[in-house]
Structure formats: structure tokens, C-alpha cells
Amino acid sequence: MTDQLSMLRDSSGTERVAAIRSELQETMDANLQVFRSEDTIKTALADIVKLRERYERITVQDKGRRFNLDLLEALELGFLLDMAEVTAVAALHRKESRGGHYREDFPERDDDNFMKHTMLYKDPEAETEGVKGMRFDTKPVTFTRYEPMERKY
């Protein structure tokens, strides 16, 4: 973590953290919201890749070591980009509609194939859904007192 903070503090790029964060919010809202499809998810992933490249060229204005909110926001943006990518890859893999997420190209719930937890890990040797550096796995769902069921209105 110290190395990461030093790298961010010493950065001398031209990209602004706030601009990248705003564009990340826009693509997540437009392409990876409640209603999504393979096309919109892939659009979000492509945008995230471009934003991650820009993140490598950020600048942190405040170079101080105490109470540095500029540095904190830069670090947080890196974590947000990681989580956005994980969310997009998991959504791309899950070819069904479940709970609060509706895949326009897969409108039905598919318990036979997707009644499991999605687990994604950083792994430089792996590739998942065309994204390098991410390993996919699942974890079984443990049924307790309330068995999951399809949402009906």
C-alpha cells in the first residue's frame, strides 16, 4: 500500500482524478445499470479499460503526507475501477435476469446454471470473458430458512 501511495503522490501526469471518476460514473449508469444487455456490458468494459489507461497518467495536486484528500480520492478511484471491472465481468458471465438486475437478452432467471455465488480473483495468468488478469470461480449457495425464489409482481 505504501508503494501505491508513493506512486500516486509522485505522479506527474495530466489526467484529473475527478474527470475520470465522472466518466466512470457515466458509463456505469448508462451501460451497467439495472437494465443491461451483452452490448451495454461490453461497452462499459471497453470504457473501463480506457479509463484505467488514463488512470495511469493521473496527477495528484497535493503532494503532502497528512490529511491528503486529493491522494485519498486518487487511491479510491483505482479501487473503483477495479470494482467496476469485476462488476462488468460478473454481469457479462451471468446470462440470466435475477433480483434487481435484468438482462434484456436473457429475461428469465436460470437457477440450473446460476444458483451460485460469482467469485472473481486477480490472477495474471487467467482470463475471464475476454478480460485478462481475472480468474472466475463460483461458490455454492447455502439454503437457510428462506429458499430463494423468483420475484413476482
N, C-alpha and C positions, 0 to 999 in steps of 0.2 A: 504494500500500500504506500509506503514511504517513497518508493521509486516512482510510482504512478503520480503521486502528488508533486514530486520534484519535476517530473517530465512536464506536467501541466503548468506548473508555476514558471518553468523556464521556457515555455513555448513562445515562439515569436512569429506565429502565423498571422494570417489576415482575416480568418473566419471568426465571426462573432458567435458566441455560445447562444445568445438569445435568438438569433436568426435561425440557427439550426434547430433549436428546440421548437420554435414556432412552426417550422416546416414539418417537423416530425409530428407535432400535434395535428396539423392539417391533413397529412396523409393517413394517419391512424383514424381520424374522424371520418374522412371521406371514403377510405378503402377497407378498413378493418373494423367497422362498427358492428352493430347487431346484425344488419343485413349485409351479407357478403357473398362472393362467388369466387371461383378459382381465378378469374381475371382480376378482380379487385384485390385479392390477396397477393397475387403476383406483382401487381402494380405497387402495392405497399412494400413488398420485399425489395423490389428494384429501387424504390425511393430510399429505403433504409440503407441499402448498400452505398448509394451516392452520398447520403448524409454521413455515414461512417467514414467515407473517404474525406469529406470536408472536415469532419471532426479531427482528423489527423493534422489539420492545418489551423487549429483554433489559436486564439490568443487570449491570455488572461491578463487583464489590465493591472489588477492588484497583485504585486509580487510579494506581499507581506506574508508572514508566517503565523499571525494571530488574527482571529476573528475575520477570516478572509472569505466573505460570502461569494465573491467572484470565483475563487478557486473551488469552493463547495459546489456551485452551480455547474462548473465545468466537469467536475467529477460525477455529479449526479446525471448529467447529460450522457456521459459514457455508459452509465448503468441503464438509463432509459433506452438507449439504442440497443443494448444487449437484450433487454426485456421485450422490446418491440419486435426484434428479430425472432425471439423464442415464440412469442405470441403468434406471429405470422406463420412460422413453420408448423407449429402445432395446429393452427387453423387450416392450413393447406392439407395437412395429413388427414384431418378428421372430416371424412366425406359423408357428413350427415348434419342434420339440424338437431340441436339438443339444448334444452334450457333456454337461456336468453340469447342464444346465437343461432341465427337462421342462415343456412347455406341455400341460396336461391337455386343453385344447380343440384342440390341434394336436399329436398324439402322434408324428407322423412327421417325419423330417428332410427338408428340401426344398432340395437343392443347386441346383436350377434357379433358384430365386428368392433364395436366401440364402447362396450360397457367395461371400460378400464381407464385408469389414470394415465395421462400422457406425461412422460418423463423425457426431458432433453438435457444433454450434458455437453459441455465444451470438450471437444476431442479433436486435436489437429489432424488425426488420421481418418476421421469419419466424414460422411456426407449424408445429409437427410433432405429429401425433397429438393435436391439440387443445390443445397447450401452446404458449403464445405466448413468443416470445423465444428459440426454439431452431430452428436450421436443420439439416436432415437431409441427409446425403450418404453415399456409400459409397466404398470403396477396394477394388480387386481383390485377391484372394488370390493370392500368388505361390507356385506349387508348387515345392518343392525336392525333396530326396531322398525325403522321406516324403509321399506323397499322402494327404490327409485321407480318412478312410473312416468309415462308420457304426460306432458302438460296439456290439459284440455280446457277450453274456454267456452 
